[in-house]
């Protein structure tokens, strides 16, 4: 049967005109930090067989990011698109993705990028894993399967005393994974049991190349589905700004003042003046 892997991805705006907040298919692309997650999934499928589904939430122009993922090798794309989702924070985004993942089970693995190039929070991966009660390790650069074991269809049961509806999902094919990540000058190695979720560090892969044939296949295929709140059994007041515990109250461009000071004189004089300037600024004692 092979692995069933889901990569949660995001389309980001790559070139917003000043004074505009409109997204379009011309200015949206796949979040670059999601590419390593897709590459890791594809490498596992190449070795063990299986399927990769890319799951995303966003406006209709976000479809272009899914086309990019399919051109890389994903077999199926799903875009959760609903006006009621507008201005959802990371908590609501994770809740929506969690609902979609429940609908997509059974699966063996969920992968995320470490962050997005726009909001840059790094919240959605761990939040989604928490809502699904999945074991989670962040910022991994290596993933291998310890042992594959054919099991019956994934079991899913509610977990009591959770702030949100939470579930335990069991892998259909994998008994355990070994993952590695770098932290504080060390390489940490984890053994993770069953169905799990990970965020993938940009050090993995680096697949910026997509073939023309892959692009043609992506746009010629009919492999993208569109879901909405109704598909997931969510009410309009359960998503979007109204349901978001965190709200952006201001978004101002940072003002920076930079000065360049050119030092003249001989090399010895330049070195002396530079040392003096650094000492005055408190950079050297």
Residue pairs with C-beta under 8 A, 6 or more apart in sequence:
1 50
1 150
1 172
1 173
2 45
2 48
2 49
2 50
2 51
2 173
3 44
3 45
3 48
3 49
3 50
3 51
3 108
3 109
3 173
3 174
4 50
4 51
4 53
4 106
4 107
4 108
4 109
4 172
4 173
5 41
5 44
5 45
5 50
5 51
5 52
5 53
5 107
5 108
5 109
5 110
5 111
6 52
6 53
6 54
6 55
6 101
6 104
6 107
6 109
6 110
6 111
7 34
7 37
7 38
7 41
7 52
7 53
7 54
7 55
7 69
7 74
7 110
7 111
7 112
8 37
8 54
8 55
8 56
8 97
8 110
8 111
8 112
8 124
8 125
8 128
9 30
9 31
9 34
9 37
9 38
9 54
9 55
9 56
9 65
9 66
9 69
9 113
10 30
10 31
10 34
10 56
10 57
10 58
10 62
10 65
10 113
10 116
11 28
11 29
11 30
11 31
11 56
11 58
11 61
11 62
11 63
11 64
11 65
11 66
12 28
12 29
12 30
12 31
12 65
12 116
12 117
12 118
13 23
13 27
13 28
13 118
14 27
14 28
14 29
15 27
16 27
23 59
23 61
23 62
24 61
25 61
25 63
25 64
27 61
28 61
28 62
28 64
28 65
29 64
29 65
29 68
30 64
30 65
30 66
30 68
30 69
31 65
31 113
31 116
31 117
31 118
32 117
32 202
33 113
33 114
33 115
33 116
33 117
33 202
34 69
34 112
34 113
34 116
35 72
35 113
35 205
35 206
35 207
35 208
36 113
36 200
36 201
36 202
36 203
36 204
36 205
36 206
37 111
37 112
37 113
37 199
37 200
38 52
38 54
38 69
38 72
38 73
38 74
38 111
38 207
39 72
39 204
39 205
39 206
39 207
40 111
40 143
40 200
40 204
40 205
41 52
41 74
41 109
41 111
42 52
42 72
42 73
42 74
43 205
44 50
44 109
44 143
44 145
45 51
45 52
45 73
48 145
48 148
50 108
51 75
51 76
52 73
52 74
52 75
52 76
53 74
53 75
53 76
53 77
53 78
53 104
53 107
54 66
54 69
54 70
54 74
54 76
54 77
54 78
55 77
55 78
55 80
55 97
55 100
55 101
55 104
56 62
56 65
56 66
56 77
56 78
56 79
56 80
57 79
57 80
57 81
57 85
57 88
57 93
57 96
57 97
58 65
58 79
58 80
58 81
58 85
59 81
59 86
60 79
60 81
62 79
62 81
63 77
63 79
63 224
66 77
66 78
66 79
66 224
67 77
67 215
67 218
67 219
67 224
68 210
68 218
69 77
70 76
70 77
70 214
70 217
70 218
70 221
70 223
70 224
71 210
71 211
71 214
71 215
71 217
71 218
72 207
72 210
72 214
73 214
75 223
76 223
76 224
76 225
77 223
77 224
77 225
78 100
78 104
78 224
78 225
78 226
78 227
79 224
79 225
79 226
79 227
80 96
80 97
80 100
80 227
80 228
80 231
80 232
81 226
81 227
81 228
82 228
82 229
82 239
84 229
84 234
84 236
84 239
84 240
85 92
85 96
85 229
85 239
85 240
86 240
86 241
87 240
87 241
87 244
87 247
88 96
88 239
88 240
88 241
88 243
88 244
89 244
89 245
89 246
89 247
90 119
90 121
90 123
90 124
90 127
90 246
91 123
91 127
91 244
91 245
91 246
92 238
92 239
92 240
92 243
92 244
93 124
93 127
94 123
94 124
94 127
94 128
94 130
94 131
95 131
95 164
95 238
95 239
96 232
96 234
96 239
97 124
97 128
98 128
98 131
98 132
98 164
98 167
99 232
99 233
99 234
100 227
100 232
101 107
101 110
101 128
101 132
101 169
102 132
102 156
102 167
102 169
103 231
103 232
105 154
105 156
105 169
106 153
106 154
106 169
106 170
106 171
106 172
107 154
107 169
107 171
107 172
107 195
108 171
108 172
108 173
108 174
108 195
109 171
109 174
109 177
109 195
109 196
109 197
109 198
110 128
110 129
110 132
110 134
110 195
110 196
110 197
110 198
111 197
111 198
111 199
111 200
112 124
112 125
112 128
112 197
112 198
112 199
112 200
113 125
113 199
113 200
114 122
114 125
114 138
114 139
114 199
114 200
114 201
114 202
115 121
115 122
116 124
122 138
122 199
125 136
125 138
125 197
125 198
125 199
126 136
126 138
126 199
128 197
129 135
129 136
129 196
129 197
130 136
130 166
131 162
131 164
131 165
131 166
132 166
132 167
132 168
132 169
132 197
133 159
133 162
133 166
133 167
133 168
133 169
134 169
134 195
134 196
134 197
135 192
135 193
135 194
135 196
135 197
136 196
136 197
136 198
137 179
137 181
137 190
137 192
137 196
137 198
138 181
138 198
138 199
139 181
139 182
139 183
139 199
139 200
139 201
140 179
140 180
140 181
140 198
140 199
140 200
140 201
140 204
141 180
141 181
141 182
141 200
141 201
141 203
141 204
142 178
142 179
142 180
142 181
142 204
143 177
143 178
143 179
143 180
143 198
143 200
144 177
144 178
144 179
145 174
145 176
145 177
145 178
146 175
146 176
146 177
146 178
146 191
147 174
147 175
147 176
148 173
148 174
148 175
149 173
149 174
149 175
150 173
151 170
151 171
151 172
151 173
152 172
153 172
154 169
154 170
154 171
154 172
154 195
155 168
155 169
155 170
156 167
156 168
156 169
156 170
157 167
157 168
158 165
158 166
158 167
159 166
159 167
159 168
169 195
170 194
170 195
171 194
171 195
171 196
174 194
174 195
175 193
175 194
176 191
176 192
176 193
176 194
177 191
177 192
177 196
178 189
178 190
178 191
178 192
179 189
179 190
179 192
179 198
180 187
180 188
180 189
180 190
181 187
181 188
181 190
181 201
182 188
182 201
182 203
229 235
229 236
229 238
229 239
237 243
241 247
261 277
263 269
263 270
263 273
263 274
263 277
264 270
265 273
275 284
278 284
279 285
